[in-house]
Amino acid sequence: MTAPLRIGVMGCADIARRRMLPAFARAARTEVVAIASRELARARELAAVHGCRAVRGYEALLTDEEVEAVYVPLPAALHAEWTEAALLAGKHVLVEKPVSLRRETTGRLVELATSRRLALMENVMFVHHGRHAAVRKLLAEEAIGELRGFEAHFTVPRRPEDDIRRQPELGGGALWDTGVYPLRAARYFLGPGLRVIGASLVRSRGHRVESAGTALLAAPEGTGIHVSFGLDHAYRSSYALWGTGGSIAVDRAFTPAADHRPVIRLADGTGVRDVFVPAEDQAHNTVGAFAAAARAGGAADGVCLEQARLLDDVRAAASLHG
Ligand SMILES: NC(=O)c1ccc[n+]([C@@H]2O[C@H](COP(=O)([O-])OP(=O)(O)OC[C@H]3O[C@@H](n4cnc5c(N)ncnc54)[C@H](OP(=O)(O)O)[C@@H]3O)[C@@H](O)[C@H]2O)c1
């Protein structure tokens, strides 16, 4: 059996504590060997829980020979800098979404990873949940006829004022945080070549970054796509597809708990029925895919580049209100 991929974690982020460290621990293909923090005491406290080493500062992970791969759950504005440093140090990288704040930068990082035969994966986990493959299968079988429209929404309640998502200097804002999900879902179901037709971003009172957004896109053959995202909303995490003969709706689509029993609601000529698919831990699936890519000699995830273009295009097309 191949030895587990030895992971170093950059920063004691909430997402690392809640989802990713438990996922790395459960996966046979990965082993966390070190946790880095700007504060050594914080790294020590978390490392003690996970039975690994604590180090002060992120640079220390990059010179650590035991570390083969790093997980980067830093604020969005720091993703590119530390991803580049890790790739230059010869480490595989699993980086939180988005890889960077600019398409050109993401393109440069994808090229760097490819030229060094290192894995570079963006931590968009829902695409690793089998439920969406089941929806794709229904589409391919023409369960709803020919696809005519798609919509996707990801909105979450307001975060505290000091949250990283509310700081412009840390790459905050609804587009880079929550907008990634519905745009990636559109790419997942409608393929490449999506075009942004129009967009709007809104900054609600007390916010220094956009707290909401919506965009209209079209697939190459004209199928319409509506996405919305936000950081100051009631929770919504869903998508729907309409065809000539029916529709498919998926709720709790993007960040389901590992034990959530997923449902696909299918409406067709015979009525409405719920299709149940098995619960899956998408974090576990994601770390497995990352370890496999690293062991296969690296493969940069090219879809993140297209997603970066869509994020850029939405921002360029948007008028900012508020
Ligand atoms: N894929 C998903 O499902 C998912 C879900 C949630 C979040 N995320 C992403 O994960 C990343 C982290 O989100 P989070 O909610 O876990 O954030 P968080 O709890 O605020 O953690 C961010 C970490 O970054 C480090 N850091 C370095 N410089 C910092 C600075 N100037 N200000 C604040 N923190 C700084 C800190 O670690 P030390 O102080 O220990 O060094 C901190 O613990 C974001 O990119 C977010 O979009 C992804």
The ligand as an SDF file (V2000), in Angstrom:
LIG
                    3D

 48 52  0  0  0  0  0  0  0  0999 V2000
  -14.2290   24.7600    1.4650 N   0  0  0  0  0  0  0  0  0  0  0  0
  -15.1170   25.0830    2.4070 C   0  0  0  0  0  0  0  0  0  0  0  0
  -16.1510   24.4160    2.5750 O   0  0  0  0  0  0  0  0  0  0  0  0
  -14.8240   26.2600    3.2870 C   0  0  0  0  0  0  0  0  0  0  0  0
  -15.6170   26.5170    4.4040 C   0  0  0  0  0  0  0  0  0  0  0  0
  -15.2700   27.5870    5.2290 C   0  0  0  0  0  0  0  0  0  0  0  0
  -14.1730   28.3920    4.9090 C   0  0  0  0  0  0  0  0  0  0  0  0
  -13.4600   28.1350    3.7890 N   0  0  0  0  0  0  0  0  0  0  0  0
  -12.3020   28.9660    3.4000 C   0  0  0  0  0  0  0  0  0  0  0  0
  -11.2540   28.6970    4.3200 O   0  0  0  0  0  0  0  0  0  0  0  0
  -10.4960   29.8820    4.5590 C   0  0  0  0  0  0  0  0  0  0  0  0
  -10.4800   30.1700    6.0600 C   0  0  0  0  0  0  0  0  0  0  0  0
  -11.8040   30.3820    6.5130 O   0  0  0  0  0  0  0  0  0  0  0  0
  -12.1750   30.2700    8.0840 P   0  0  0  0  0  0  0  0  0  0  0  0
  -13.5860   30.6390    8.2500 O   0  0  0  0  0  0  0  0  0  0  0  0
  -11.7430   28.9440    8.5970 O   0  0  0  0  0  0  0  0  0  0  0  0
  -11.2560   31.4660    8.6500 O   0  0  0  0  0  0  0  0  0  0  0  0
  -10.6140   31.7220   10.0910 P   0  0  0  0  0  0  0  0  0  0  0  0
  -11.1960   30.8120   11.1210 O   0  0  0  0  0  0  0  0  0  0  0  0
  -10.6680   33.1870   10.3180 O   0  0  0  0  0  0  0  0  0  0  0  0
   -9.1050   31.2480    9.8820 O   0  0  0  0  0  0  0  0  0  0  0  0
   -8.1870   31.8980    9.0680 C   0  0  0  0  0  0  0  0  0  0  0  0
   -6.7930   31.5620    9.5880 C   0  0  0  0  0  0  0  0  0  0  0  0
   -5.8420   32.2550    8.7950 O   0  0  0  0  0  0  0  0  0  0  0  0
   -4.7340   32.5970    9.5860 C   0  0  0  0  0  0  0  0  0  0  0  0
   -4.3960   34.0130    9.2850 N   0  0  0  0  0  0  0  0  0  0  0  0
   -3.2460   34.4540    8.7250 C   0  0  0  0  0  0  0  0  0  0  0  0
   -3.2330   35.7670    8.5730 N   0  0  0  0  0  0  0  0  0  0  0  0
   -4.4090   36.2130    9.0490 C   0  0  0  0  0  0  0  0  0  0  0  0
   -4.9690   37.5200    9.1930 C   0  0  0  0  0  0  0  0  0  0  0  0
   -4.3130   38.6180    8.7850 N   0  0  0  0  0  0  0  0  0  0  0  0
   -6.1880   37.6230    9.7390 N   0  0  0  0  0  0  0  0  0  0  0  0
   -6.8650   36.5180   10.1380 C   0  0  0  0  0  0  0  0  0  0  0  0
   -6.3860   35.2560   10.0330 N   0  0  0  0  0  0  0  0  0  0  0  0
   -5.1650   35.1000    9.4970 C   0  0  0  0  0  0  0  0  0  0  0  0
   -5.0940   32.3920   11.0490 C   0  0  0  0  0  0  0  0  0  0  0  0
   -4.3280   31.2940   11.5160 O   0  0  0  0  0  0  0  0  0  0  0  0
   -3.1790   31.4340   12.6360 P   0  0  0  0  0  0  0  0  0  0  0  0
   -3.4670   32.7010   13.4130 O   0  0  0  0  0  0  0  0  0  0  0  0
   -3.3140   30.2140   13.4520 O   0  0  0  0  0  0  0  0  0  0  0  0
   -1.8970   31.5300   11.8940 O   0  0  0  0  0  0  0  0  0  0  0  0
   -6.5640   32.0150   11.0260 C   0  0  0  0  0  0  0  0  0  0  0  0
   -6.8680   30.9980   11.9310 O   0  0  0  0  0  0  0  0  0  0  0  0
  -11.1430   30.9860    3.7170 C   0  0  0  0  0  0  0  0  0  0  0  0
  -10.4720   31.0790    2.4880 O   0  0  0  0  0  0  0  0  0  0  0  0
  -12.5540   30.4620    3.4810 C   0  0  0  0  0  0  0  0  0  0  0  0
  -13.1350   30.9200    2.2570 O   0  0  0  0  0  0  0  0  0  0  0  0
  -13.7640   27.0860    2.9880 C   0  0  0  0  0  0  0  0  0  0  0  0
  1  2  1  0
  2  3  2  0
  2  4  1  0
  4  5  1  0
  4 48  2  0
  5  6  2  0
  6  7  1  0
  7  8  2  0
  8  9  1  0
  8 48  1  0
  9 10  1  0
  9 46  1  0
 10 11  1  0
 11 12  1  0
 11 44  1  0
 12 13  1  0
 13 14  1  0
 14 15  2  0
 14 16  1  0
 14 17  1  0
 17 18  1  0
 18 19  2  0
 18 20  1  0
 18 21  1  0
 21 22  1  0
 22 23  1  0
 23 24  1  0
 23 42  1  0
 24 25  1  0
 25 26  1  0
 25 36  1  0
 26 27  1  0
 26 35  1  0
 27 28  2  0
 28 29  1  0
 29 30  1  0
 29 35  2  0
 30 31  1  0
 30 32  2  0
 32 33  1  0
 33 34  2  0
 34 35  1  0
 36 37  1  0
 36 42  1  0
 37 38  1  0
 38 39  2  0
 38 40  1  0
 38 41  1  0
 42 43  1  0
 44 45  1  0
 44 46  1  0
 46 47  1  0
M  CHG  2   8   1  16  -1
M  END
$$$$
